[in-house]
Structure formats: structure tokens, C-alpha cells
């Protein structure tokens, strides 16, 4: 049974979400402030987080950033803020979806189901094959149509990171943190240039074989069709 962490300081709203999700077959955990949310996240390993922006001790954006420092767990933001800047802030921060209040319980369940369908759990693996593209994480080799793809070590690191988190969107700051490292002092334009080189190296790849997609003003995603991916090893 998939586990959903509900982070919402309004008890009545939290209980409504719990009821709808339980009816849909999900196990739920409830947190009413940020510190409790992070503790539950660390100890319970949820499949998805429903995260309110306005919390009494720390805002939801900070919780989202903390989650993204350690996990690619799907996060759906819940907030009464319904302007485009707020939506973009959440997406840039690594949120997978955004639901404005007031909401309909059935819609929340549908959004949760949709995110979980398109964001498969990342598993420890040795090799991923997507159509004609094969990525070997153990040997750090990439093959396309039987031809080894030549990439610089940093570009390879970026591709391996994105491919190990299929269909998740990361902004430049996150990619710098996870791939270049916290000590990197250069421009985040390095991400754009690396993506450009990877695309050139993988020229001809389609969505069936994995492609790096740009979301304007948001970030990058390694997009695949889940039924086209084969994972071996563990």
C-alpha cells in the first residue's frame, strides 16, 4: 500500500484529505507543522507528500527544499495562493504538481494517482534500457544503437542523475547541488551547456528512448514512457 504524508496545519482539511485518500486505498500520515513533517518524512519513507505552503513554524517552500536535498519523492503543493508566480516558485523548487484551495477531494486523489503513475519509484539498479538506449550505472557507460556514447565525466554525471530520476523535473540550482556539488562556484549556465552537449551526443533519441526535456522557467526532466523502460540489477 502506498503511503501519503499529509502536511497541513488545518486539522479539518487534513482529516478531509485523509478520508478521501484512505477511501482510495492509500495509507496516510499527518503532520501539522514543518518540523514534524521532516521527522515523519525521514522515518516513514512516504510514496508522495501533500504539502501545504502556509505552516505555523516554517513555510512549505523551505520544507520542499529540504526534501529535495535528500530525495526525489513526489511532492504536490497545497495552497490558497493561486497566482502564476506562486505556481512557478513551487515548480522551480521541485514540486511535481500544485493544487489551489479550495479543492475537491476527488480531484486531489486524481492528482495523486496521476503523479504516482508518471513518477515511478526510483530503484537501485545496474542497467536501464529504454528502447535503443542503454545506461550502465556500474560501469558508467552509455550505449545508443549499439554504439558507445562519448561524454565528459561531468556530462555523464548529469545524464546518470537525470536518468535515475525519470520524469522528475529539477531546476538548475538543484542540478548544480546534486551533480556539481555544494562547493561549485561557477555559473548555473554550466547546466544548460551540459544539457546541450548531452542532447547532441544522444541525437535521434525519442521519448520512447529517453530525452531531456526543457520546461521554460522551471528546469529539466529526463522524460520516458514508463512502459518503454526496462531495469535490471539491484
C-alpha positions in Angstrom: 0.0 0.0 0.0 1.4 3.4 -1.0 1.9 5.9 1.9 1.0 9.5 1.6 2.3 12.1 4.0 -0.2 15.0 4.5 1.4 18.2 5.8 -1.4 20.6 6.6 -1.9 22.7 9.8 -5.6 23.0 9.4 -6.9 19.8 11.2 -10.2 19.8 9.4 -8.6 20.0 6.0 -6.1 17.3 7.0 -8.9 15.0 8.1 -10.8 15.5 4.8 -7.7 14.7 2.8 -7.1 11.6 5.0 -10.6 10.4 4.4 -10.5 10.7 0.7 -7.1 9.1 0.3 -8.0 6.3 2.7 -11.1 5.6 0.6 -8.9 5.4 -2.5 -6.7 2.8 -0.8 -3.8 4.8 0.5 -2.1 4.7 3.9 -1.8 8.2 5.3 0.4 10.0 7.8 -0.4 13.5 9.1 1.9 16.4 10.1 0.7 19.8 11.3 3.9 21.7 11.2 7.2 21.6 9.4 9.5 20.0 12.0 7.0 17.2 12.5 6.7 16.8 8.7 10.5 16.4 8.2 10.7 13.9 11.0 7.9 11.8 9.6 9.4 12.1 6.1 12.8 10.8 7.3 11.3 7.9 9.3 8.3 6.8 7.2 9.6 6.9 3.6 6.4 8.1 2.0 5.5 7.5 -1.6 4.2 11.1 -2.0 3.9 14.3 0.1 0.9 16.6 0.0 2.5 19.8 1.3 0.7 23.0 2.4 2.6 26.2 1.8 1.4 28.1 4.9 2.6 26.3 8.0 3.0 27.8 11.5 6.7 27.3 12.0 8.2 27.2 8.5 6.8 27.7 5.1 6.2 24.9 2.7 8.9 26.1 0.3 11.5 25.5 2.9 10.2 22.0 3.6 10.2 21.3 -0.2 13.8 22.4 -0.5 14.8 20.2 2.4 13.0 17.2 0.9 14.7 17.8 -2.5 18.2 17.9 -0.9 17.7 14.3 0.1 15.0 12.7 -2.1 13.2 12.7 -5.4 9.9 11.7 -3.6 7.0 13.3 -5.4 5.6 16.5 -3.8 2.2 18.1 -4.5 1.8 21.7 -3.1 -1.4 22.7 -1.4 -2.0 26.4 -1.1 -4.6 29.2 -1.3 -2.0 31.2 -3.3 -3.3 30.8 -6.9 -1.2 33.2 -8.9 1.3 32.1 -11.6 4.4 33.3 -9.6 3.5 31.0 -6.7 3.0 28.1 -9.1 6.3 28.7 -10.7 8.1 29.0 -7.4 6.8 25.6 -6.4 7.7 24.0 -9.7 11.2 25.6 -9.7 11.6 24.3 -6.2 11.0 20.7 -7.4 7.3 20.3 -6.8 5.6 17.8 -9.1 2.1 19.4 -9.1 0.2 22.3 -7.5 -3.4 22.3 -6.2 -5.1 25.6 -5.1 -7.5 25.9 -2.3 -10.4 25.4 -2.0 -10.1 22.0 -3.7 -12.4 19.0 -4.4 -11.3 15.8 -2.6 -11.8 13.6 -5.6 -9.5 15.9 -7.6 -6.7 15.6 -5.1 -7.0 11.8 -5.3 -6.9 12.0 -9.1 -3.8 14.3 -9.0 -2.1 11.9 -6.5 -2.8 9.0 -8.8 -1.6 10.8 -11.9 1.7 11.9 -10.3 2.4 8.4 -8.9 1.7 6.9 -12.4 4.1 9.2 -14.2 6.8 9.2 -11.5 7.8 5.6 -10.9 9.8 4.8 -7.8 13.5 5.1 -8.3 15.1 1.8 -7.6 18.7 0.8 -7.1 19.8 -0.7 -10.4 22.8 -1.5 -12.5 21.4 -1.1 -16.0 18.4 0.7 -17.6 17.4 0.0 -21.1 15.0 2.4 -22.9 14.4 1.5 -26.5 17.8 1.6 -28.2 19.4 3.4 -25.3 21.2 1.5 -22.5 22.7 3.1 -19.4 25.0 1.1 -17.3 25.4 2.7 -13.9 28.0 0.3 -12.6 30.5 0.7 -15.5 29.3 4.3 -16.2 28.8 3.6 -19.8 26.0 4.7 -22.2 25.2 2.9 -25.4 22.9 4.1 -28.2 22.0 1.6 -31.1 25.0 -0.5 -30.0 27.4 2.5 -30.2 29.1 3.7 -27.0 28.3 7.3 -26.4 31.3 9.5 -25.5 30.6 12.0 -22.7 32.8 14.1 -20.5 32.8 12.9 -16.8 30.6 15.8 -15.7 28.1 15.4 -18.6 27.9 11.7 -17.8 27.3 12.5 -14.1 24.4 14.8 -15.2 22.9 12.2 -17.5 23.2 9.4 -14.9 21.5 11.6 -12.3 18.6 12.6 -14.5 18.1 9.1 -15.9 18.0 7.7 -12.4 15.1 10.1 -11.6 12.9 9.6 -14.7 10.1 12.1 -15.3 11.1 14.3 -12.3 11.9 18.0 -13.0 14.9 19.7 -11.5 15.9 23.3 -11.7 19.5 24.5 -12.4 20.2 25.1 -8.7 19.2 21.6 -7.7 21.3 20.1 -10.5 24.3 22.2 -9.5 23.8 20.9 -5.9 23.4 17.2 -6.8 25.8 16.9 -9.7 28.4 19.7 -9.5 28.4 19.8 -5.7 27.9 22.4 -3.0 31.4 23.8 -3.4 30.9 24.7 -7.1 31.3 28.5 -7.6 30.7 28.8 -11.3 27.6 29.9 -13.3 24.5 27.8 -13.4 24.8 28.2 -17.2 27.0 25.2 -16.9 23.8 23.1 -16.7 22.5 24.5 -19.9 25.7 23.8 -21.8 26.0 20.3 -20.4 22.4 19.5 -21.4 23.1 20.8 -24.9 26.2 18.5 -25.2 24.2 15.5 -23.9 21.4 16.2 -26.4 24.0 16.3 -29.2 25.5 13.0 -28.1 22.1 11.4 -27.9 20.8 12.9 -31.1 18.0 10.8 -32.5 16.6 9.6 -29.2 12.9 9.9 -28.8 10.6 9.9 -25.8 10.4 6.1 -26.1 14.2 6.0 -25.5 14.5 8.9 -23.1 15.0 12.5 -23.8 16.0 15.6 -21.8 13.0 18.0 -21.9 13.2 21.7 -21.0 10.4 23.3 -19.0 10.7 27.0 -19.6 11.5 29.0 -16.4 11.3 25.7 -14.4 14.1 23.2 -15.3 15.0 19.9 -17.0 13.5 16.5 -16.9 14.6 13.1 -18.3 11.3 12.0 -19.9 10.5 8.4 -20.6 7.4 6.4 -21.2 7.2 4.0 -18.2 6.2 1.1 -20.4 9.4 1.6 -22.5 11.8 1.2 -19.6 13.5 -2.0 -18.6 15.6 -2.1 -15.4 17.9 -4.9 -14.5 20.2 -5.5 -11.5 19.6 -4.3 -7.9 
